[in-house]
Amino acid sequence: MEVSGLRVQHTRSHSDAKFTFSSRVSVITGKNGSGKTTLLEALHIALRGSSFRGTDSEILTRDESWWRIDVALADNEPRIVKFDSAKQSGRKQFEVDTKISYRLPAAKKYPIILFEPDDLRLLNGSPARRRQFVDTFIAQINPQYPATVRKYDRALKQRNALLKQQYVSRDNVFVWDMAIAEYGAEIIRERTQVLERINQSLTDTYQSIAGTDDTVSLHYSHTMIDGIEQKIVNELHQNFERDQLLGFTSTGPHRHDIISEFNGSPAMAVASRGEIRSVILALKFIEVDVAEAATGLSPIVLLDDVFAELDETRQQRLAEKCRGNQMFITSTSAYTGIDSAAVISLD
């Protein structure tokens, strides 16, 4: 797949704008607040089915009730996404191959690798950020995984609502305990498996970027091999009174973390800032490889204002790695050091 053009209407700072893209590298330049990231967001919505920044209503330009995204794909039917806050459904619509749906079909999702400034703080950021990274990684290779996460979140929301009530017993939350255990066990299995897959090439990939013999690995914070569902049920039962006092569920994969090690020690305690950035770049390289191997498609790479935060060596490594991918780069500067890059200015 190749994205050849984009039109956005009533999306954040864009009232109505059209763009034509290069088949290789398109650099979108402009001042902060000019709407550079919104164009990457629009591509993500059309090709992956969701935004990486906010809800459907948050995308709306102020005082407008609808937005629309049109993506032109080389040698394919155009793809349209529409949202109208005045409609009763309150949901966006996808039009792909003349078929309309409220959710982008899994078969129509295209692999996208997003690299944004927050990713450079992935290892020292919040556990939620690391869980999101791993869950997004899994969704690239298992189209059914997001549905499992949604079911887990729904069960968690129902259990938390009951916990906030004045009178609630273990029997009241039992059905949601079972649902959380079922979907939570699948989430844990998927996360553990993908971390094992990442670790198979993480050290080699890191060493190719950093030019050192250091070792890197990622580990899941909760080791559960057999009987995962029953262990989750037991934890929920044991912590019921505590959860009742807190008013929320304190255990489960929504509270787990991803632990990084550098030469066998906690990465955040021993690795330098440059080494941490090389680790994160290695993770992105692996994400590209895994997504391509799983789908047979060359992922589209979105670099959101991140090129300038990498030194020249890491910029070159990134450009070399993604040479065969269509890339979209946002930057306050038109210069990226990449040959034949088409520049789109929003100033």
Secondary structure, 3 states (H helix, E strand, C coil): CCEEEEEEEEECCEEEEEEECCCCEEEEECCCCCCHHHHHHHHHHHHHCCCCCCCCHHHECCCCCEEEEEEEECCCCCEEEEEECCCCCCCCEEEECCEEECCCCHHHCCCEEEECHHHHHCCCCCHHHHHHHHHHHHHHHCCCHHHHHHHHHHHHHHHHHHHCCCCCCHHHHHHHHHHHHHHHHHHHHHHHHHHHHHHHHHHHHHHHHHCCCCCEEEEECCCCCCCHHHHHHHHHHHCHHHHHHHCCCCCCHHHCCEEEEECCEEHHHHCCHHHHHHHHHHHHHHHHHHHHHHHCCCCEEEEECCHHHCCHHHHHHHHHHCCCCCEEEEECCCCCCCCCCEEEECC
